[in-house]
């Protein structure tokens, strides 16, 4: 598994070396526009998307240029990113699957409460399950480059969340359809919004808390806005699924050697790298919060079991919903668990 930028560049560069050495001088040059919703200095653009883009540029011998457009600079809103890559407004996008609720139902299996274990293996499991059940269905409208999840989700709040009861009446930003359902059933008033909107929502009192991983709190300055952070020890209340995708026509129009460059830098290994990197990037903001004297709450023991029981109700409802829509929710859940176990060995 890739652990840093240097290792990924060297491994992927070596894999493509034979291709790049044989490229003729008159070969086609390509510019790809990569569009995403976070600032360029945030962890994912800096430590994941730029790694991919730099590798593609290097492995193509400079024939592919990746223009990076952070913070929705090409226009639109984060929920529109997936249609932008389908329609060709952008050539490559990174987005949250849950920004378009119900569009990618099978991917939600990895977002079920207390399903995620470690983001690297779970991301590899996500890719493998997608190859089995999603590529020609949920993801048929675009070329999938990577699929991954972030590290353990954390509740960041103005007032402490130490028990389920503390959620009663709280206005809480929830990231996905399933977490919205979970926190609504637990008594919170959930508010859906893309990640970039969180700081303003917190500062203006639109929400009293937000559910996001540690890694993005630094870029959003969440630690400056709230003092309480609720974690679940070795358990993971939730995670979010991501999609890294390319316009299918743009990919199909590439010469075969440049398609190979894209393929060599995408897929299972890149997905595992991206998930592991996101979880690794949790450490900096978490340590900064601790150093600043934040209140770090860890749910455990009998209280943790209460959360798990509430989460199981959400899982059961999701399985029933998938069954009603002809997607065999139990089989999806069981296969996801099997793949996570295999990738965690």
Secondary structure, 3 states (H helix, E strand, C coil): CCCCHHHHHHHHHHHHHHHHHCCCCCCCCEEEEEECCCCCCCHHHHHHHHHHHHHHHHHCCCCEEEEEECCCCCCCCHHHHHHHHHHCCCCEEEEEHHHCCCCCHHHHHHHCCCCCCCHHHHHHHHHHHHHHHCCCCCCCCCEEEEEEECCCEEEEECCCCCCHHHHCCCEEEECCHHHHHHHHHCCCEEEECCHHHHHHHHHCCCCCEEEEEHHHHHHHCHHHCCCEEEECCCCCCCCCEEEEEECHHHHHCCCHHHHHHHHHCCCHHHHHHHHHHHHHCHHHHHHHHHHCCCEEEECCHHHHHHHHHHHHHHHHHHHHHHHHCCCCHHHHHHHHHHHHHHHCC
